[in-house]
């Protein structure tokens, strides 16, 4: 068996779509974080005034960079059907489900989508190694 494959031939379509979407979000966060850091530090290269966003911009940019890198890593792990990426994705979805349930107390479209995603991840668990 090659990397990213299982006995059925290829990764489940939902996992592939999820990995691609997660990779896009991770990339966008990475770019946003870099831009925030540049803006916060007032880079003369791009002609921004000094300390445009201040310390809060620097912290936000750094957090966005880190989260973006983590999401890109998880996306790559999901694409390659790695167990650690599956566990991280499952924990993230479960955390968000609890966040929706405790924070809003109502069933919304976001909650339903997360619930569907959680169940889907449980169904495809056998493909991760």
Phi and psi in radians as a Rosetta constraint file:
Dihedral C 1 N 2 CA 2 C 2 CIRCULARHARMONIC -1.462 0.35
Dihedral N 2 CA 2 C 2 N 3 CIRCULARHARMONIC 3.022 0.35
Dihedral C 2 N 3 CA 3 C 3 CIRCULARHARMONIC -1.158 0.35
Dihedral N 3 CA 3 C 3 N 4 CIRCULARHARMONIC 2.357 0.35
Dihedral C 3 N 4 CA 4 C 4 CIRCULARHARMONIC 1.393 0.35
Dihedral N 4 CA 4 C 4 N 5 CIRCULARHARMONIC 0.264 0.35
Dihedral C 4 N 5 CA 5 C 5 CIRCULARHARMONIC -2.182 0.35
Dihedral N 5 CA 5 C 5 N 6 CIRCULARHARMONIC 2.824 0.35
Dihedral C 5 N 6 CA 6 C 6 CIRCULARHARMONIC -2.426 0.35
Dihedral N 6 CA 6 C 6 N 7 CIRCULARHARMONIC -3.070 0.35
Dihedral C 6 N 7 CA 7 C 7 CIRCULARHARMONIC -0.998 0.35
Dihedral N 7 CA 7 C 7 N 8 CIRCULARHARMONIC -0.495 0.35
Dihedral C 7 N 8 CA 8 C 8 CIRCULARHARMONIC -1.376 0.35
Dihedral N 8 CA 8 C 8 N 9 CIRCULARHARMONIC -0.229 0.35
Dihedral C 8 N 9 CA 9 C 9 CIRCULARHARMONIC 2.113 0.35
Dihedral N 9 CA 9 C 9 N 10 CIRCULARHARMONIC -0.891 0.35
Dihedral C 9 N 10 CA 10 C 10 CIRCULARHARMONIC -2.579 0.35
Dihedral N 10 CA 10 C 10 N 11 CIRCULARHARMONIC 3.029 0.35
Dihedral C 10 N 11 CA 11 C 11 CIRCULARHARMONIC -1.210 0.35
Dihedral N 11 CA 11 C 11 N 12 CIRCULARHARMONIC 2.673 0.35
Dihedral C 11 N 12 CA 12 C 12 CIRCULARHARMONIC -1.057 0.35
Dihedral N 12 CA 12 C 12 N 13 CIRCULARHARMONIC 2.504 0.35
Dihedral C 12 N 13 CA 13 C 13 CIRCULARHARMONIC -1.012 0.35
Dihedral N 13 CA 13 C 13 N 14 CIRCULARHARMONIC -0.723 0.35
Dihedral C 13 N 14 CA 14 C 14 CIRCULARHARMONIC -1.093 0.35
Dihedral N 14 CA 14 C 14 N 15 CIRCULARHARMONIC -0.642 0.35
Dihedral C 14 N 15 CA 15 C 15 CIRCULARHARMONIC -1.195 0.35
Dihedral N 15 CA 15 C 15 N 16 CIRCULARHARMONIC -0.722 0.35
Dihedral C 15 N 16 CA 16 C 16 CIRCULARHARMONIC -1.098 0.35
Dihedral N 16 CA 16 C 16 N 17 CIRCULARHARMONIC -0.795 0.35
Dihedral C 16 N 17 CA 17 C 17 CIRCULARHARMONIC -1.108 0.35
Dihedral N 17 CA 17 C 17 N 18 CIRCULARHARMONIC -0.780 0.35
Dihedral C 17 N 18 CA 18 C 18 CIRCULARHARMONIC -1.068 0.35
Dihedral N 18 CA 18 C 18 N 19 CIRCULARHARMONIC -0.739 0.35
Dihedral C 18 N 19 CA 19 C 19 CIRCULARHARMONIC -1.119 0.35
Dihedral N 19 CA 19 C 19 N 20 CIRCULARHARMONIC -0.713 0.35
Dihedral C 19 N 20 CA 20 C 20 CIRCULARHARMONIC -1.139 0.35
Dihedral N 20 CA 20 C 20 N 21 CIRCULARHARMONIC -0.825 0.35
Dihedral C 20 N 21 CA 21 C 21 CIRCULARHARMONIC -1.107 0.35
Dihedral N 21 CA 21 C 21 N 22 CIRCULARHARMONIC -0.724 0.35
Dihedral C 21 N 22 CA 22 C 22 CIRCULARHARMONIC -1.131 0.35
Dihedral N 22 CA 22 C 22 N 23 CIRCULARHARMONIC -0.655 0.35
Dihedral C 22 N 23 CA 23 C 23 CIRCULARHARMONIC -1.127 0.35
Dihedral N 23 CA 23 C 23 N 24 CIRCULARHARMONIC -0.688 0.35
Dihedral C 23 N 24 CA 24 C 24 CIRCULARHARMONIC -1.118 0.35
Dihedral N 24 CA 24 C 24 N 25 CIRCULARHARMONIC -0.800 0.35
Dihedral C 24 N 25 CA 25 C 25 CIRCULARHARMONIC -1.080 0.35
Dihedral N 25 CA 25 C 25 N 26 CIRCULARHARMONIC -0.757 0.35
Dihedral C 25 N 26 CA 26 C 26 CIRCULARHARMONIC -1.064 0.35
Dihedral N 26 CA 26 C 26 N 27 CIRCULARHARMONIC -0.738 0.35
Dihedral C 26 N 27 CA 27 C 27 CIRCULARHARMONIC -1.120 0.35
Dihedral N 27 CA 27 C 27 N 28 CIRCULARHARMONIC -0.777 0.35
Dihedral C 27 N 28 CA 28 C 28 CIRCULARHARMONIC -1.103 0.35
Dihedral N 28 CA 28 C 28 N 29 CIRCULARHARMONIC -0.672 0.35
Dihedral C 28 N 29 CA 29 C 29 CIRCULARHARMONIC -1.148 0.35
Dihedral N 29 CA 29 C 29 N 30 CIRCULARHARMONIC -0.672 0.35
Dihedral C 29 N 30 CA 30 C 30 CIRCULARHARMONIC -1.075 0.35
Dihedral N 30 CA 30 C 30 N 31 CIRCULARHARMONIC -0.828 0.35
Dihedral C 30 N 31 CA 31 C 31 CIRCULARHARMONIC -1.135 0.35
Dihedral N 31 CA 31 C 31 N 32 CIRCULARHARMONIC -0.772 0.35
Dihedral C 31 N 32 CA 32 C 32 CIRCULARHARMONIC -1.069 0.35
Dihedral N 32 CA 32 C 32 N 33 CIRCULARHARMONIC -0.746 0.35
Dihedral C 32 N 33 CA 33 C 33 CIRCULARHARMONIC -1.092 0.35
Dihedral N 33 CA 33 C 33 N 34 CIRCULARHARMONIC -0.734 0.35
Dihedral C 33 N 34 CA 34 C 34 CIRCULARHARMONIC -1.115 0.35
Dihedral N 34 CA 34 C 34 N 35 CIRCULARHARMONIC -0.746 0.35
Dihedral C 34 N 35 CA 35 C 35 CIRCULARHARMONIC -1.140 0.35
Dihedral N 35 CA 35 C 35 N 36 CIRCULARHARMONIC -0.681 0.35
Dihedral C 35 N 36 CA 36 C 36 CIRCULARHARMONIC -1.111 0.35
Dihedral N 36 CA 36 C 36 N 37 CIRCULARHARMONIC -0.722 0.35
Dihedral C 36 N 37 CA 37 C 37 CIRCULARHARMONIC -1.117 0.35
Dihedral N 37 CA 37 C 37 N 38 CIRCULARHARMONIC -0.715 0.35
Dihedral C 37 N 38 CA 38 C 38 CIRCULARHARMONIC -1.116 0.35
Dihedral N 38 CA 38 C 38 N 39 CIRCULARHARMONIC -0.802 0.35
Dihedral C 38 N 39 CA 39 C 39 CIRCULARHARMONIC -1.151 0.35
Dihedral N 39 CA 39 C 39 N 40 CIRCULARHARMONIC -0.658 0.35
Dihedral C 39 N 40 CA 40 C 40 CIRCULARHARMONIC -1.191 0.35
Dihedral N 40 CA 40 C 40 N 41 CIRCULARHARMONIC -0.516 0.35
Dihedral C 40 N 41 CA 41 C 41 CIRCULARHARMONIC -1.717 0.35
Dihedral N 41 CA 41 C 41 N 42 CIRCULARHARMONIC 0.041 0.35
Dihedral C 41 N 42 CA 42 C 42 CIRCULARHARMONIC 0.992 0.35
Dihedral N 42 CA 42 C 42 N 43 CIRCULARHARMONIC 0.954 0.35
Dihedral C 42 N 43 CA 43 C 43 CIRCULARHARMONIC -1.074 0.35
Dihedral N 43 CA 43 C 43 N 44 CIRCULARHARMONIC 2.208 0.35
Dihedral C 43 N 44 CA 44 C 44 CIRCULARHARMONIC -1.174 0.35
Dihedral N 44 CA 44 C 44 N 45 CIRCULARHARMONIC -0.361 0.35
Dihedral C 44 N 45 CA 45 C 45 CIRCULARHARMONIC -1.102 0.35
Dihedral N 45 CA 45 C 45 N 46 CIRCULARHARMONIC -0.690 0.35
Dihedral C 45 N 46 CA 46 C 46 CIRCULARHARMONIC -1.730 0.35
Dihedral N 46 CA 46 C 46 N 47 CIRCULARHARMONIC 0.053 0.35
Dihedral C 46 N 47 CA 47 C 47 CIRCULARHARMONIC 1.316 0.35
Dihedral N 47 CA 47 C 47 N 48 CIRCULARHARMONIC 0.459 0.35
Dihedral C 47 N 48 CA 48 C 48 CIRCULARHARMONIC -1.554 0.35
Dihedral N 48 CA 48 C 48 N 49 CIRCULARHARMONIC 2.589 0.35
Dihedral C 48 N 49 CA 49 C 49 CIRCULARHARMONIC -1.135 0.35
Dihedral N 49 CA 49 C 49 N 50 CIRCULARHARMONIC 2.686 0.35
Dihedral C 49 N 50 CA 50 C 50 CIRCULARHARMONIC -1.074 0.35
Dihedral N 50 CA 50 C 50 N 51 CIRCULARHARMONIC 2.339 0.35
Dihedral C 50 N 51 CA 51 C 51 CIRCULARHARMONIC 0.995 0.35
Dihedral N 51 CA 51 C 51 N 52 CIRCULARHARMONIC 0.905 0.35
Dihedral C 51 N 52 CA 52 C 52 CIRCULARHARMONIC -1.010 0.35
Dihedral N 52 CA 52 C 52 N 53 CIRCULARHARMONIC -0.785 0.35
Dihedral C 52 N 53 CA 53 C 53 CIRCULARHARMONIC -1.917 0.35
Dihedral N 53 CA 53 C 53 N 54 CIRCULARHARMONIC -0.072 0.35
Dihedral C 53 N 54 CA 54 C 54 CIRCULARHARMONIC 1.211 0.35
Dihedral N 54 CA 54 C 54 N 55 CIRCULARHARMONIC -2.810 0.35
Dihedral C 54 N 55 CA 55 C 55 CIRCULARHARMONIC -1.151 0.35
Dihedral N 55 CA 55 C 55 N 56 CIRCULARHARMONIC -0.620 0.35
Dihedral C 55 N 56 CA 56 C 56 CIRCULARHARMONIC -1.095 0.35
Dihedral N 56 CA 56 C 56 N 57 CIRCULARHARMONIC -0.646 0.35
Dihedral C 56 N 57 CA 57 C 57 CIRCULARHARMONIC -1.158 0.35
Dihedral N 57 CA 57 C 57 N 58 CIRCULARHARMONIC -0.678 0.35
Dihedral C 57 N 58 CA 58 C 58 CIRCULARHARMONIC -1.124 0.35
Dihedral N 58 CA 58 C 58 N 59 CIRCULARHARMONIC -0.772 0.35
Dihedral C 58 N 59 CA 59 C 59 CIRCULARHARMONIC -1.138 0.35
Dihedral N 59 CA 59 C 59 N 60 CIRCULARHARMONIC -0.793 0.35
Dihedral C 59 N 60 CA 60 C 60 CIRCULARHARMONIC -1.083 0.35
Dihedral N 60 CA 60 C 60 N 61 CIRCULARHARMONIC -0.713 0.35
Dihedral C 60 N 61 CA 61 C 61 CIRCULARHARMONIC -1.127 0.35
Dihedral N 61 CA 61 C 61 N 62 CIRCULARHARMONIC -0.726 0.35
Dihedral C 61 N 62 CA 62 C 62 CIRCULARHARMONIC -1.156 0.35
Dihedral N 62 CA 62 C 62 N 63 CIRCULARHARMONIC -0.747 0.35
Dihedral C 62 N 63 CA 63 C 63 CIRCULARHARMONIC -1.086 0.35
Dihedral N 63 CA 63 C 63 N 64 CIRCULARHARMONIC -0.779 0.35
Dihedral C 63 N 64 CA 64 C 64 CIRCULARHARMONIC -1.085 0.35
Dihedral N 64 CA 64 C 64 N 65 CIRCULARHARMONIC -0.706 0.35
Dihedral C 64 N 65 CA 65 C 65 CIRCULARHARMONIC -1.064 0.35
Dihedral N 65 CA 65 C 65 N 66 CIRCULARHARMONIC -0.818 0.35
Dihedral C 65 N 66 CA 66 C 66 CIRCULARHARMONIC -1.146 0.35
Dihedral N 66 CA 66 C 66 N 67 CIRCULARHARMONIC -0.831 0.35
Dihedral C 66 N 67 CA 67 C 67 CIRCULARHARMONIC -1.083 0.35
Dihedral N 67 CA 67 C 67 N 68 CIRCULARHARMONIC -0.703 0.35
Dihedral C 67 N 68 CA 68 C 68 CIRCULARHARMONIC -1.056 0.35
Dihedral N 68 CA 68 C 68 N 69 CIRCULARHARMONIC -0.752 0.35
Dihedral C 68 N 69 CA 69 C 69 CIRCULARHARMONIC -1.137 0.35
Dihedral N 69 CA 69 C 69 N 70 CIRCULARHARMONIC -0.719 0.35
Dihedral C 69 N 70 CA 70 C 70 CIRCULARHARMONIC -1.102 0.35
Dihedral N 70 CA 70 C 70 N 71 CIRCULARHARMONIC -0.792 0.35
Dihedral C 70 N 71 CA 71 C 71 CIRCULARHARMONIC -1.120 0.35
Dihedral N 71 CA 71 C 71 N 72 CIRCULARHARMONIC -0.676 0.35
Dihedral C 71 N 72 CA 72 C 72 CIRCULARHARMONIC -1.095 0.35
Dihedral N 72 CA 72 C 72 N 73 CIRCULARHARMONIC -0.695 0.35
Dihedral C 72 N 73 CA 73 C 73 CIRCULARHARMONIC -1.123 0.35
Dihedral N 73 CA 73 C 73 N 74 CIRCULARHARMONIC -0.766 0.35
Dihedral C 73 N 74 CA 74 C 74 CIRCULARHARMONIC -1.125 0.35
Dihedral N 74 CA 74 C 74 N 75 CIRCULARHARMONIC -0.720 0.35
Dihedral C 74 N 75 CA 75 C 75 CIRCULARHARMONIC -1.049 0.35
Dihedral N 75 CA 75 C 75 N 76 CIRCULARHARMONIC -0.767 0.35
Dihedral C 75 N 76 CA 76 C 76 CIRCULARHARMONIC -1.120 0.35
Dihedral N 76 CA 76 C 76 N 77 CIRCULARHARMONIC -0.718 0.35
Dihedral C 76 N 77 CA 77 C 77 CIRCULARHARMONIC -1.127 0.35
Dihedral N 77 CA 77 C 77 N 78 CIRCULARHARMONIC -0.714 0.35
Dihedral C 77 N 78 CA 78 C 78 CIRCULARHARMONIC -1.123 0.35
Dihedral N 78 CA 78 C 78 N 79 CIRCULARHARMONIC -0.725 0.35
Dihedral C 78 N 79 CA 79 C 79 CIRCULARHARMONIC -1.028 0.35
Dihedral N 79 CA 79 C 79 N 80 CIRCULARHARMONIC -0.670 0.35
Dihedral C 79 N 80 CA 80 C 80 CIRCULARHARMONIC -1.610 0.35
Dihedral N 80 CA 80 C 80 N 81 CIRCULARHARMONIC 0.164 0.35
Dihedral C 80 N 81 CA 81 C 81 CIRCULARHARMONIC 0.992 0.35
Dihedral N 81 CA 81 C 81 N 82 CIRCULARHARMONIC 0.776 0.35
Dihedral C 81 N 82 CA 82 C 82 CIRCULARHARMONIC -1.491 0.35
Dihedral N 82 CA 82 C 82 N 83 CIRCULARHARMONIC 2.402 0.35
Dihedral C 82 N 83 CA 83 C 83 CIRCULARHARMONIC -1.084 0.35
Dihedral N 83 CA 83 C 83 N 84 CIRCULARHARMONIC -0.710 0.35
Dihedral C 83 N 84 CA 84 C 84 CIRCULARHARMONIC -1.075 0.35
Dihedral N 84 CA 84 C 84 N 85 CIRCULARHARMONIC -0.661 0.35
Dihedral C 84 N 85 CA 85 C 85 CIRCULARHARMONIC -1.217 0.35
Dihedral N 85 CA 85 C 85 N 86 CIRCULARHARMONIC -0.657 0.35
Dihedral C 85 N 86 CA 86 C 86 CIRCULARHARMONIC -1.070 0.35
Dihedral N 86 CA 86 C 86 N 87 CIRCULARHARMONIC -0.803 0.35
Dihedral C 86 N 87 CA 87 C 87 CIRCULARHARMONIC -1.110 0.35
Dihedral N 87 CA 87 C 87 N 88 CIRCULARHARMONIC -0.773 0.35
Dihedral C 87 N 88 CA 88 C 88 CIRCULARHARMONIC -1.100 0.35
Dihedral N 88 CA 88 C 88 N 89 CIRCULARHARMONIC -0.724 0.35
Dihedral C 88 N 89 CA 89 C 89 CIRCULARHARMONIC -1.126 0.35
Dihedral N 89 CA 89 C 89 N 90 CIRCULARHARMONIC -0.743 0.35
Dihedral C 89 N 90 CA 90 C 90 CIRCULARHARMONIC -1.112 0.35
Dihedral N 90 CA 90 C 90 N 91 CIRCULARHARMONIC -0.757 0.35
Dihedral C 90 N 91 CA 91 C 91 CIRCULARHARMONIC -1.115 0.35
Dihedral N 91 CA 91 C 91 N 92 CIRCULARHARMONIC -0.748 0.35
Dihedral C 91 N 92 CA 92 C 92 CIRCULARHARMONIC -1.071 0.35
Dihedral N 92 CA 92 C 92 N 93 CIRCULARHARMONIC -0.816 0.35
Dihedral C 92 N 93 CA 93 C 93 CIRCULARHARMONIC -1.133 0.35
Dihedral N 93 CA 93 C 93 N 94 CIRCULARHARMONIC -0.718 0.35
Dihedral C 93 N 94 CA 94 C 94 CIRCULARHARMONIC -1.107 0.35
Dihedral N 94 CA 94 C 94 N 95 CIRCULARHARMONIC -0.745 0.35
Dihedral C 94 N 95 CA 95 C 95 CIRCULARHARMONIC -1.045 0.35
Dihedral N 95 CA 95 C 95 N 96 CIRCULARHARMONIC -0.786 0.35
Dihedral C 95 N 96 CA 96 C 96 CIRCULARHARMONIC -1.151 0.35
Dihedral N 96 CA 96 C 96 N 97 CIRCULARHARMONIC -0.640 0.35
Dihedral C 96 N 97 CA 97 C 97 CIRCULARHARMONIC -1.071 0.35
Dihedral N 97 CA 97 C 97 N 98 CIRCULARHARMONIC -0.805 0.35
Dihedral C 97 N 98 CA 98 C 98 CIRCULARHARMONIC -1.116 0.35
Dihedral N 98 CA 98 C 98 N 99 CIRCULARHARMONIC -0.679 0.35
Dihedral C 98 N 99 CA 99 C 99 CIRCULARHARMONIC -1.077 0.35
Dihedral N 99 CA 99 C 99 N 100 CIRCULARHARMONIC -0.785 0.35
Dihedral C 99 N 100 CA 100 C 100 CIRCULARHARMONIC -1.107 0.35
Dihedral N 100 CA 100 C 100 N 101 CIRCULARHARMONIC -0.835 0.35
Dihedral C 100 N 101 CA 101 C 101 CIRCULARHARMONIC -1.127 0.35
Dihedral N 101 CA 101 C 101 N 102 CIRCULARHARMONIC -0.739 0.35
Dihedral C 101 N 102 CA 102 C 102 CIRCULARHARMONIC -1.422 0.35
Dihedral N 102 CA 102 C 102 N 103 CIRCULARHARMONIC -0.607 0.35
Dihedral C 102 N 103 CA 103 C 103 CIRCULARHARMONIC -1.356 0.35
Dihedral N 103 CA 103 C 103 N 104 CIRCULARHARMONIC -0.644 0.35
Dihedral C 103 N 104 CA 104 C 104 CIRCULARHARMONIC -1.904 0.35
Dihedral N 104 CA 104 C 104 N 105 CIRCULARHARMONIC -0.573 0.35
Dihedral C 104 N 105 CA 105 C 105 CIRCULARHARMONIC 1.255 0.35
Dihedral N 105 CA 105 C 105 N 106 CIRCULARHARMONIC 0.091 0.35
Dihedral C 105 N 106 CA 106 C 106 CIRCULARHARMONIC -2.234 0.35
Dihedral N 106 CA 106 C 106 N 107 CIRCULARHARMONIC 2.754 0.35
Dihedral C 106 N 107 CA 107 C 107 CIRCULARHARMONIC -1.541 0.35
Dihedral N 107 CA 107 C 107 N 108 CIRCULARHARMONIC 2.151 0.35
Dihedral C 107 N 108 CA 108 C 108 CIRCULARHARMONIC -2.129 0.35
Dihedral N 108 CA 108 C 108 N 109 CIRCULARHARMONIC 3.070 0.35
Dihedral C 108 N 109 CA 109 C 109 CIRCULARHARMONIC -1.052 0.35
Dihedral N 109 CA 109 C 109 N 110 CIRCULARHARMONIC -0.752 0.35
Dihedral C 109 N 110 CA 110 C 110 CIRCULARHARMONIC -1.050 0.35
Dihedral N 110 CA 110 C 110 N 111 CIRCULARHARMONIC -0.727 0.35
Dihedral C 110 N 111 CA 111 C 111 CIRCULARHARMONIC -1.112 0.35
Dihedral N 111 CA 111 C 111 N 112 CIRCULARHARMONIC -0.754 0.35
Dihedral C 111 N 112 CA 112 C 112 CIRCULARHARMONIC -1.123 0.35
Dihedral N 112 CA 112 C 112 N 113 CIRCULARHARMONIC -0.732 0.35
Dihedral C 112 N 113 CA 113 C 113 CIRCULARHARMONIC -1.108 0.35
Dihedral N 113 CA 113 C 113 N 114 CIRCULARHARMONIC -0.781 0.35
Dihedral C 113 N 114 CA 114 C 114 CIRCULARHARMONIC -1.114 0.35
Dihedral N 114 CA 114 C 114 N 115 CIRCULARHARMONIC -0.694 0.35
Dihedral C 114 N 115 CA 115 C 115 CIRCULARHARMONIC -1.102 0.35
Dihedral N 115 CA 115 C 115 N 116 CIRCULARHARMONIC -0.762 0.35
Dihedral C 115 N 116 CA 116 C 116 CIRCULARHARMONIC -1.056 0.35
Dihedral N 116 CA 116 C 116 N 117 CIRCULARHARMONIC -0.767 0.35
Dihedral C 116 N 117 CA 117 C 117 CIRCULARHARMONIC -1.107 0.35
Dihedral N 117 CA 117 C 117 N 118 CIRCULARHARMONIC -0.719 0.35
Dihedral C 117 N 118 CA 118 C 118 CIRCULARHARMONIC -1.065 0.35
Dihedral N 118 CA 118 C 118 N 119 CIRCULARHARMONIC -0.830 0.35
Dihedral C 118 N 119 CA 119 C 119 CIRCULARHARMONIC -1.114 0.35
Dihedral N 119 CA 119 C 119 N 120 CIRCULARHARMONIC -0.724 0.35
Dihedral C 119 N 120 CA 120 C 120 CIRCULARHARMONIC -1.059 0.35
Dihedral N 120 CA 120 C 120 N 121 CIRCULARHARMONIC -0.771 0.35
Dihedral C 120 N 121 CA 121 C 121 CIRCULARHARMONIC -1.072 0.35
Dihedral N 121 CA 121 C 121 N 122 CIRCULARHARMONIC -0.642 0.35
Dihedral C 121 N 122 CA 122 C 122 CIRCULARHARMONIC -1.169 0.35
Dihedral N 122 CA 122 C 122 N 123 CIRCULARHARMONIC -0.631 0.35
Dihedral C 122 N 123 CA 123 C 123 CIRCULARHARMONIC -1.195 0.35
Dihedral N 123 CA 123 C 123 N 124 CIRCULARHARMONIC -0.673 0.35
Dihedral C 123 N 124 CA 124 C 124 CIRCULARHARMONIC -1.594 0.35
Dihedral N 124 CA 124 C 124 N 125 CIRCULARHARMONIC 0.178 0.35
Dihedral C 124 N 125 CA 125 C 125 CIRCULARHARMONIC -0.985 0.35
Dihedral N 125 CA 125 C 125 N 126 CIRCULARHARMONIC -0.571 0.35
Dihedral C 125 N 126 CA 126 C 126 CIRCULARHARMONIC -1.168 0.35
Dihedral N 126 CA 126 C 126 N 127 CIRCULARHARMONIC -0.265 0.35
Dihedral C 126 N 127 CA 127 C 127 CIRCULARHARMONIC -1.450 0.35
Dihedral N 127 CA 127 C 127 N 128 CIRCULARHARMONIC -0.244 0.35
Dihedral C 127 N 128 CA 128 C 128 CIRCULARHARMONIC -1.631 0.35
Dihedral N 128 CA 128 C 128 N 129 CIRCULARHARMONIC 2.426 0.35
